[in-house]
Every structure is written in C-alpha cells, then in structure tokens.
Amino acid sequence: MIELPAIRTPDNLPEPDADSRAHAQRVQAMLLDRIKAAGGWLSFEAWMQAALYEPGLGYYSAGSAKLHLGGDFTTAPETSPLFAQALAPQVAQILQASGSQTVLEFGAGTGALAAALIPALQGLGIQVHYQIIELSADLRARQQEQLGWWRDQVEWLDALPEAFSGCVLANEVLDAMPVVLFQYGAQGLIQQLGVEHRPDVDGSPFAWAARPMPDALATQIAARLPAMPGYRSEINLQAEAWMRQMGQWLKRGAALLIDYGFPQAEYYHPQRLQGTLMCHFRHHAHDQPLILPGLQDITAHVDFTAMADAALDGGLDVLGYASQARFLMNGGLAQLIRAPGCDPAARARELAAINTLTSEAEMGELFKVLAVGRDIDGPLLGFVRGDRRDRL
C-alpha cells in the first residue's frame, strides 16, 4: 500500500482549502493506481487524460469552479459579451452560406458564449438552433442554468452528429486535449516523457521518467523539427485526430477554432526549449503539471499548422487564419463600443474588455482563429484583412 504524502503547494501559488486538498488526495490515489497498472510508468498523455477527465475526479469532471473570477482562468466569452457580438457576423455568414441555422459549440464552459451569441444572431435575423457537446456533467448543468431563457433553442448532444451543416465553434477546446510529451536526447534520439511513482519528490509522489519513443511517432516528430539535444515539446495527436474526424461529419459549413498557439515554425522555435505546457490554478499560471492533481487546468498551446494539415487530410478546406485581434476587428468590434455620451462606467468597462481581447500584451496576438470547412464559397469576413494562411 503506497502511503500518500500531504498535498503541498509551491510558495508562489494559493493554498487549496481543506475540501480541495481531500479531493486532490483522491485524484492522487487514482493516478498512482494507473501508474501501477501500467507497469510503473504512465505516458504523460494518459496522465493528462486522467487528471483532467477521469469521471468524478478529473479537473473537468468534478464540481469545482473553473472559469472566471471564482475559478482558475477567464476565457474571452467571460471577459465581455462583445466577444460574441463581434463573432456573430462571421457565424451568420457561415450559416447563410451553408443554408442552415444550426450552431454546434464544443466545450461551452459556463455558457457565456452562447448566452451572448444567441441574441446577437437574433439581432441579425437568425433564429438559431444552438447545439452543445460538453464532456463535463458539472459544466453542462451550469450551462443549462445559464441558458434557461433560450431553452427552446438550445440542445445538448451526447455524441457527434453523423452529418452536420452549419457553423461549428470551439473556443479554447484544442488546448485542453491531452498531448504526447517528448524530448530530444543524446545522439538525436527522441524520448517519450511519462510519469512514475517516486516517493515524496518535491512534495509530490510523481516524477518524470523517459522512455524510447515508438518508431512511427519518432519519425513523425523528426519530420516537424530538427534534432535539438535537450529540447522538450509536445505533439497533440488527439487534436489532430479530432480535426480529421470533423471531415467525416461536417458536410457543409465551417468551423471556427479559437485558441492560443502558433504556426509550426514558431511552435517548435529553438528558443522554446521547454515546450508550451501550462497550468492554471486560481488565476496563477505555472509549468508544473504533476502537482495539485485534479485541482488545476493543464494545457498546451496549439500547433495550428498541424491542425490545418489534419483538416486537409480529412477533406476540409482551410478558409482563414488570423490573430484574434484582427478577426474581431474584422467582425466590427470597434463599432460596438458605447458612444461617448453613454454611461461612463459601462463605456470604461467595454474599453478595458476590448483591450484584453485585442492587445498584443493580452489575448489579441497569442490567440488565433482558424477556419476550416466544406462547400463554402467566397472569403469569410473575419479574415478579409490580416489573413495569415501563408504562414501555416
């Protein structure tokens, strides 16, 4: 029987409360069982899957607050309804081009995007049928409460549609899909990083351990970046498979994928020696995914070149790629600001939100929008200026 150490938190992070510590102990025990069942070594991809999505225990499957002020991070839709209002014209264009009034959102969080987008689309003359696929039972319940006013227009799905026409939305979905973690060792050999049990290392029973990478995956990684001894990064096979699979069920329409990340040449930049893994706990960001199990979000930036290539492999077209700032400005974000004579406090809040959404120092440049689809003619308005497909 493995004795579980107390959950300890680095000095630069807030202390979890007693209930959170008890939950982390349960998640810790589950992960130790997984390591034992796997023969003493668990791939990081499997670790991240369990830590985030294990029913009743994982970060997204348990009942803790995750989003906005009471949670661990704030997404663009929670920052301001202006985000959805600037998104609405692009969604409307896709719906009209696809001959559909259906929007399908993956991972709808608190429901903030839907709550602002539905009335914005109504203002454009579209009575939208809004569908949501949500893996977290807790978040689904919160969405149902948030969207009760539009209950006749919103439907929650338990599985992917067999055939879909309309607009697909995925805001900060790809970054939360589990990744394969790798590093270049000596002589250019590629190693896969995983987790093993090692008693009480830095206050945690978990420690990194490397294994040889399977040949097929090592070849795939080597084709994306040259050998750089000591270089560590990620490859998101689950997200790539998800993109290819979209080509099977998206019959007409387009998907807007909004997330933080880079084209491949920047993703695997020589100066990004430790990859892009990031954790969020009570609005503090750090790079230690093996601590606070079940209490913190674990993410990796998106390789948008890989996502575009996977979409093409699935038979979809790449319709646009731009920074979030440029995409929202193309959607008319600047025209949504209250007039100077309106409530000064409300105007100040809007200006602050727009700065967060568009500033290069905030979300504006780090976040990108990738559009893929099928049977959609003409340029999409969100990409009429600042389209960067040539950089993918």
C-alpha positions as CSV (number, residue, x, y, z in Angstrom):
1,M,0.0,0.0,0.0
2,I,1.5,3.3,-1.1
3,E,1.3,6.0,1.7
4,L,0.1,9.2,0.2
5,P,2.1,12.3,1.1
6,A,0.2,15.5,2.0
7,I,-0.7,17.8,-0.9
8,R,1.8,20.6,-0.8
9,T,1.7,23.8,-2.8
10,P,4.6,25.9,-4.0
11,D,5.1,29.2,-2.2
12,N,4.0,31.2,-5.3
13,L,0.6,29.6,-5.5
14,P,-2.5,30.0,-3.3
15,E,-3.2,27.3,-0.8
16,P,-6.1,25.0,-1.6
17,D,-8.9,24.7,1.1
18,A,-9.5,21.5,3.1
19,D,-12.1,20.1,0.7
20,S,-9.8,20.7,-2.3
21,R,-6.9,19.0,-0.6
22,A,-9.1,16.0,0.2
23,H,-10.2,15.8,-3.5
24,A,-6.5,16.1,-4.6
25,Q,-5.7,13.2,-2.4
26,R,-8.4,11.1,-4.1
27,V,-7.1,12.1,-7.6
28,Q,-3.5,11.3,-6.5
29,A,-4.5,7.8,-5.4
30,M,-6.3,7.2,-8.7
31,L,-3.2,8.3,-10.6
32,L,-0.9,6.1,-8.5
33,D,-3.2,3.2,-9.3
34,R,-2.9,4.0,-13.0
35,I,0.9,4.1,-12.8
36,K,0.9,0.7,-11.0
37,A,-1.5,-0.8,-13.5
38,A,0.7,0.4,-16.4
39,G,3.7,-1.3,-15.0
40,G,5.3,1.6,-13.2
41,W,5.3,4.2,-16.0
42,L,2.4,6.1,-17.4
43,S,2.7,8.2,-20.6
44,F,2.0,11.9,-20.0
45,E,-0.8,11.8,-22.5
46,A,-2.6,9.2,-20.3
47,W,-1.7,11.2,-17.2
48,M,-3.2,14.4,-18.6
49,Q,-6.3,12.5,-19.8
50,A,-6.9,11.1,-16.3
51,A,-6.0,14.3,-14.4
52,L,-8.5,16.3,-16.5
53,Y,-11.3,13.9,-17.5
54,E,-11.5,10.9,-15.1
55,P,-15.2,10.7,-14.2
56,G,-15.9,12.2,-10.8
57,L,-12.3,13.0,-10.2
58,G,-10.7,14.8,-13.1
59,Y,-10.4,18.6,-13.2
60,Y,-13.2,18.9,-15.8
61,S,-15.3,16.1,-14.4
62,A,-15.5,17.2,-10.8
63,G,-17.6,20.1,-9.4
64,S,-15.1,22.8,-8.7
65,A,-15.5,26.3,-10.2
66,K,-13.1,26.6,-13.1
67,L,-13.9,29.7,-15.0
68,H,-13.9,33.4,-14.4
69,L,-13.5,35.2,-11.1
70,G,-14.3,32.2,-8.8
71,G,-12.2,29.8,-10.8
72,D,-8.8,29.3,-12.3
73,F,-8.8,31.3,-15.5
74,T,-11.0,33.6,-17.6
75,T,-11.9,33.0,-21.3
76,A,-12.7,35.6,-23.9
77,P,-16.5,35.0,-23.7
78,E,-16.4,35.6,-19.9
79,T,-14.4,38.8,-20.4
80,S,-17.2,40.5,-22.3
81,P,-20.3,39.8,-24.4
82,L,-18.6,42.0,-27.0
83,F,-16.6,38.9,-28.0
84,A,-19.7,37.0,-29.1
85,Q,-21.2,40.1,-30.6
86,A,-18.1,40.6,-32.9
87,L,-18.2,36.9,-33.6
88,A,-21.9,36.9,-34.7
89,P,-21.5,38.4,-38.2
90,Q,-19.0,35.7,-39.1
91,V,-21.3,33.0,-37.7
92,A,-24.2,34.5,-39.6
93,Q,-22.2,34.5,-42.9
94,I,-21.4,30.8,-42.4
95,L,-25.0,29.9,-41.6
96,Q,-26.3,31.7,-44.6
97,A,-23.7,30.1,-46.9
98,S,-24.4,26.6,-45.6
99,G,-28.2,27.0,-45.8
100,S,-28.5,26.2,-42.1
101,Q,-29.5,27.9,-38.8
102,T,-27.6,25.4,-36.6
103,V,-24.6,26.3,-34.5
104,L,-22.6,23.4,-32.7
105,E,-20.4,24.5,-29.9
106,F,-17.8,22.2,-28.3
107,G,-16.9,22.7,-24.7
108,A,-19.2,25.6,-23.9
109,G,-17.8,26.4,-20.5
110,T,-20.2,28.4,-18.4
111,G,-22.4,29.0,-21.4
112,A,-21.3,32.7,-21.7
113,L,-20.6,32.5,-25.4
114,A,-24.0,31.0,-26.2
115,A,-25.7,33.5,-23.9
116,A,-24.3,36.4,-25.8
117,L,-24.2,34.9,-29.3
118,I,-27.9,33.8,-29.5
119,P,-29.4,37.3,-29.0
120,A,-26.7,38.7,-31.3
121,L,-27.7,36.4,-34.0
122,Q,-31.4,37.2,-33.4
123,G,-30.5,40.8,-33.9
124,L,-29.2,39.8,-37.4
125,G,-32.4,38.0,-38.2
126,I,-31.3,34.4,-37.4
127,Q,-33.4,32.2,-35.0
128,V,-30.5,29.9,-34.3
129,H,-30.8,26.2,-33.3
130,Y,-27.9,26.0,-30.8
131,Q,-26.3,22.6,-30.0
132,I,-23.7,22.0,-27.4
133,I,-21.4,19.0,-26.8
134,E,-20.0,19.1,-23.3
135,L,-17.9,16.3,-21.6
136,S,-18.3,17.8,-18.1
137,A,-21.6,17.0,-16.4
138,D,-20.9,19.8,-14.0
139,L,-20.4,22.4,-16.7
140,R,-23.4,21.1,-18.6
141,A,-25.6,21.7,-15.6
142,R,-24.2,25.3,-15.3
143,Q,-24.8,25.8,-19.0
144,Q,-28.4,24.7,-18.6
145,E,-28.9,27.1,-15.8
146,Q,-27.3,30.0,-17.7
147,L,-29.2,29.3,-20.9
148,G,-32.6,28.7,-19.4
149,W,-34.0,31.7,-21.1
150,W,-33.3,30.1,-24.5
151,R,-34.2,26.5,-23.5
152,D,-36.3,26.1,-26.6
153,Q,-33.4,26.9,-28.9
154,V,-30.6,25.0,-27.1
155,E,-30.0,21.3,-27.3
156,W,-27.2,19.3,-25.6
157,L,-25.8,16.4,-27.6
158,D,-24.2,13.2,-26.1
159,A,-22.3,12.3,-29.3
160,L,-21.0,13.7,-32.5
161,P,-23.6,14.2,-35.2
162,E,-23.5,11.7,-38.1
163,A,-23.9,14.7,-40.5
164,F,-23.9,18.4,-39.8
165,S,-24.4,21.6,-41.8
166,G,-23.9,25.0,-40.2
167,C,-21.3,26.6,-38.0
168,V,-19.0,24.8,-35.5
169,L,-17.4,26.7,-32.6
170,A,-14.6,25.6,-30.4
171,N,-13.2,28.2,-28.1
172,E,-10.2,27.0,-26.0
173,V,-11.0,23.3,-26.7
174,L,-7.9,22.1,-28.6
175,D,-5.5,23.3,-25.9
176,A,-7.2,21.1,-23.3
177,M,-6.8,17.9,-25.3
178,P,-4.1,15.6,-23.9
179,V,-0.7,15.8,-25.6
180,V,2.3,13.5,-26.1
181,L,5.3,15.0,-24.3
182,F,8.7,14.3,-25.9
183,Q,12.3,15.4,-25.6
184,Y,15.4,15.0,-27.8
185,G,18.1,13.0,-26.0
186,A,21.7,12.3,-26.9
187,Q,22.6,11.5,-30.5
188,G,19.2,12.9,-31.6
189,L,17.2,10.1,-30.1
190,I,13.6,11.1,-29.3
191,Q,12.3,10.1,-25.9
192,Q,8.7,10.0,-24.7
193,L,8.1,11.5,-21.2
194,G,5.9,9.9,-18.7
195,V,5.3,9.8,-15.0
196,E,6.4,7.3,-12.4
197,H,6.0,6.9,-8.6
198,R,8.9,8.2,-6.7
199,P,8.3,8.8,-3.0
200,D,7.9,12.4,-2.0
201,V,9.9,14.2,-4.7
202,D,9.4,18.0,-4.1
203,G,6.2,17.3,-2.1
204,S,4.7,15.0,-4.8
205,P,4.8,11.2,-5.3
206,F,5.2,11.8,-9.0
207,A,8.3,12.3,-11.1
208,W,9.2,12.5,-14.8
209,A,10.7,9.5,-16.5
210,A,11.7,9.0,-20.1
211,R,11.2,6.0,-22.4
212,P,12.2,5.4,-26.0
213,M,9.6,6.9,-28.4
214,P,7.8,4.4,-30.7
215,D,9.5,4.5,-34.1
216,A,6.5,5.6,-36.1
217,L,5.8,8.6,-33.8
218,A,9.5,9.4,-33.6
219,T,9.6,9.6,-37.4
220,Q,6.6,11.9,-37.4
221,I,8.2,14.2,-34.8
222,A,11.5,14.3,-36.6
223,A,9.7,15.5,-39.8
224,R,8.4,18.5,-37.9
225,L,11.6,19.8,-36.2
226,P,15.3,19.1,-36.4
227,A,17.2,17.3,-33.7
228,M,18.0,19.6,-30.8
229,P,19.5,17.8,-27.8
230,G,17.7,18.7,-24.6
231,Y,14.7,20.2,-26.5
232,R,11.3,19.3,-24.9
233,S,7.9,19.9,-26.5
234,E,4.5,18.3,-27.4
235,I,2.6,16.8,-30.2
236,N,-1.2,16.7,-30.0
237,L,-2.3,13.5,-31.7
238,Q,-5.8,13.6,-30.2
239,A,-6.5,17.1,-31.5
240,E,-5.2,16.1,-35.0
241,A,-7.5,13.1,-35.0
242,W,-10.4,15.3,-33.9
243,M,-9.7,17.6,-36.8
244,R,-9.5,14.7,-39.3
245,Q,-12.7,13.2,-37.9
246,M,-14.6,16.5,-38.5
247,G,-14.2,15.9,-42.2
248,Q,-16.5,12.8,-41.8
249,W,-19.4,14.7,-40.3
250,L,-19.1,18.3,-41.4
251,K,-21.0,18.1,-44.7
252,R,-21.4,21.8,-45.4
253,G,-20.4,24.8,-43.3
254,A,-17.3,25.9,-41.4
255,A,-15.7,25.5,-38.0
256,L,-14.1,28.4,-36.1
257,L,-11.3,27.2,-33.8
258,I,-10.2,29.9,-31.4
259,D,-7.2,29.1,-29.2
260,Y,-3.7,30.2,-28.2
261,G,-0.9,28.9,-30.2
262,F,1.4,29.3,-33.2
263,P,2.2,28.1,-36.7
264,Q,4.6,25.1,-36.6
265,A,7.7,27.1,-37.3
266,E,7.1,29.2,-34.2
267,Y,5.7,26.4,-32.1
268,Y,9.0,24.5,-32.4
269,H,11.2,27.5,-32.3
270,P,14.7,26.8,-30.9
271,Q,14.2,29.3,-28.1
272,R,11.1,27.4,-26.9
273,L,13.3,24.8,-25.2
274,Q,10.7,23.6,-22.6
275,G,7.6,23.4,-24.8
276,T,4.4,25.1,-24.0
277,L,2.8,23.1,-21.2
278,M,1.0,25.5,-18.8
279,C,-1.2,25.0,-15.7
280,H,-3.7,27.4,-14.2
281,F,-4.7,27.4,-10.6
282,R,-6.7,30.3,-9.0
283,H,-5.6,32.7,-11.8
284,H,-2.0,31.8,-11.3
285,A,-0.1,30.3,-14.3
286,H,2.8,27.9,-13.8
287,D,4.5,25.0,-15.6
288,Q,4.3,22.1,-13.0
289,P,1.6,19.7,-14.2
290,L,2.5,17.0,-11.7
291,I,1.3,19.0,-8.7
292,L,-2.2,19.7,-7.4
293,P,-3.8,16.7,-9.3
294,G,-7.4,17.4,-10.2
295,L,-7.3,20.9,-8.9
296,Q,-5.6,22.7,-11.8
297,D,-6.1,23.0,-15.5
298,I,-3.3,21.6,-17.7
299,T,-3.0,22.9,-21.3
300,A,-0.6,23.1,-24.2
301,H,-0.6,25.7,-27.0
302,V,-1.9,24.7,-30.4
303,D,0.2,23.9,-33.4
304,F,-2.1,25.5,-36.0
305,T,-0.1,24.1,-38.9
306,A,-0.8,20.6,-37.6
307,M,-4.5,21.4,-37.2
308,A,-4.7,22.8,-40.7
309,D,-2.9,19.8,-42.2
310,A,-5.2,17.4,-40.3
311,A,-8.3,19.3,-41.6
312,L,-6.9,18.9,-45.2
313,D,-6.3,15.2,-44.6
314,G,-10.0,15.0,-43.5
315,G,-11.1,16.5,-46.8
316,L,-11.9,20.0,-45.5
317,D,-10.7,23.4,-46.8
318,V,-8.6,25.8,-44.8
319,L,-10.7,29.1,-45.1
320,G,-8.8,31.5,-42.9
321,Y,-6.2,32.0,-40.2
322,A,-5.8,35.3,-38.3
323,S,-5.0,36.7,-34.9
324,Q,-7.9,37.1,-32.5
325,A,-7.5,40.9,-32.6
326,R,-7.7,41.1,-36.4
327,F,-10.6,38.6,-36.6
328,L,-12.7,40.6,-34.0
329,M,-11.9,43.9,-35.6
330,N,-13.0,42.5,-39.0
331,G,-16.2,41.5,-37.3
332,G,-16.9,45.1,-36.2
333,L,-15.7,45.1,-32.6
334,A,-14.7,48.8,-32.7
335,Q,-18.2,49.7,-33.8
336,L,-19.8,48.0,-30.8
337,I,-18.3,50.5,-28.2
338,R,-20.8,52.7,-26.5
339,A,-21.0,56.3,-27.6
340,P,-19.0,58.8,-25.5
341,G,-22.2,60.2,-24.1
342,C,-23.4,56.9,-22.6
343,D,-22.8,55.6,-19.1
344,P,-19.1,56.4,-18.5
345,A,-18.6,53.4,-16.2
346,A,-20.1,51.0,-18.8
347,R,-18.0,52.5,-21.5
348,A,-14.9,52.2,-19.4
349,R,-15.6,48.5,-18.8
350,E,-16.1,48.0,-22.5
351,L,-12.8,49.7,-23.4
352,A,-11.0,47.6,-20.8
353,A,-12.5,44.4,-22.2
354,I,-11.6,45.4,-25.8
355,N,-8.0,46.0,-24.7
356,T,-8.0,42.5,-23.1
357,L,-9.4,40.9,-26.2
358,T,-7.2,42.7,-28.8
359,S,-4.0,43.9,-27.2
360,E,-0.8,42.2,-28.2
361,A,0.1,42.0,-24.5
362,E,-3.2,40.3,-23.7
363,M,-5.3,37.9,-25.9
364,G,-5.0,39.8,-29.2
365,E,-1.9,38.2,-30.7
366,L,-1.4,35.0,-28.7
367,F,-4.9,33.8,-29.6
368,K,-5.6,32.8,-33.2
369,V,-8.7,31.9,-35.2
370,L,-8.5,29.1,-37.7
371,A,-11.5,28.5,-40.0
372,V,-11.9,25.1,-41.8
373,G,-14.9,23.9,-43.7
374,R,-16.5,22.4,-46.8
375,D,-18.6,23.8,-49.6
376,I,-18.4,27.4,-48.5
377,D,-17.8,30.0,-51.3
378,G,-16.3,33.4,-51.1
379,P,-13.9,34.9,-48.5
380,L,-15.0,34.8,-44.9
381,L,-15.4,38.4,-43.4
382,G,-13.4,37.6,-40.3
383,F,-10.3,37.2,-42.5
384,V,-10.8,39.9,-45.1
385,R,-7.8,41.7,-43.6
386,G,-4.9,40.0,-41.8
387,D,-5.3,36.5,-43.1
388,R,-2.1,34.6,-42.3
389,R,-2.7,31.3,-44.1
390,D,0.6,31.8,-45.9
391,R,2.4,31.3,-42.5
392,L,0.9,27.9,-41.7
